[in-house]
Amino acid sequence: MENSAPYFYALISVLLAVVAYFLRQLLADFKRVEKDVTEVKATMALIKAEFKGINELMNQRIEFLERRIHHLETIIFKTNEHEGK
């Protein structure tokens, strides 16, 4: 029994070393994931800002075209009224 104690301690040491190695790998993976999530958040914020700018530009263009159509309709209706009289 006395001879098996050093083997037991050696086995425990090896197992703890393996666990420590995998914990280091896991920590490194979590750091990479955290970095990737930060990059994704920054990219999403950029895309959101760009989309908001494009949306505002489209809304301005639509409003301009609506005013133009209304103006043209007014001119056409006035012309038709004058021709009809």
N, C-alpha and C positions, 0 to 999 in steps of 0.2 A: 504494500500500500504506500509505503514511504517513497518508493521510486516513481509512482504514478503522479504524485503531486506536481513535480516540475513540468511534466507533459500537460497536465491540466492547466497550469498557469500559462504555459506557452500557447496552448490552444485558445485560452481566453484572450491573451494578448493579440494573437492573430485575428481573432474574430472582432475584437475592438478596433483593430487597425483597419479591417475591411469596412466596418460600420463607419468609422471616421472618414475613410476615403469616399464612400458613397454619400455621406452627408456633405462633404466638400463639393462633390459633383452636383448634388441637389441645390446647394446654395449658389453655385455658379450658374446653374440653369435658371434659378429664380431671378438672379440679377439680370441675366440676358432677357428673360421674359419681361421684367420690369422696364428695361431699356426699350424693348420692342413696343410695349404698351405706351410708353411715353412718346415714341415716334409716331405711333398710330394716332394718338390723341392730337399731336401737333398737326399731322396731316389732315385729320378730320376737321380741325379748327380752320385750317387753310382752305379746305374744300368748301366748308360752310360759308366762310367769308366771301369766297369767290362766287359761290352760288347766289348768295344774298345780293352781291353787286350785279350779277347778271339778271337776277329777278327784278331788281329795281330798274335797271336799264330797259328791260322788256316792258315793264309797267309804264314807264315814261313814254316809250315808243307807242304803246297801245293807246294811251291817253291822247298823244299827239294825233294819231290816225283817227281816233274817234272825233276829236274836235274838227279835224279836216273834213271828215265825212259829213258831220253836222253842218259845217259851213257850205260845203258843196250842195247838200240837200236844200239848204235855205236858198241858195242862188238858183237852183233848178226850180224850186217851187215858186219863187218870185217871178222867174222868167215865164213859167207856165201860166201864172195868173195874169201877167201882162198880155200874153199872146191870146188868152182866152177871152179877154174883155173886148 
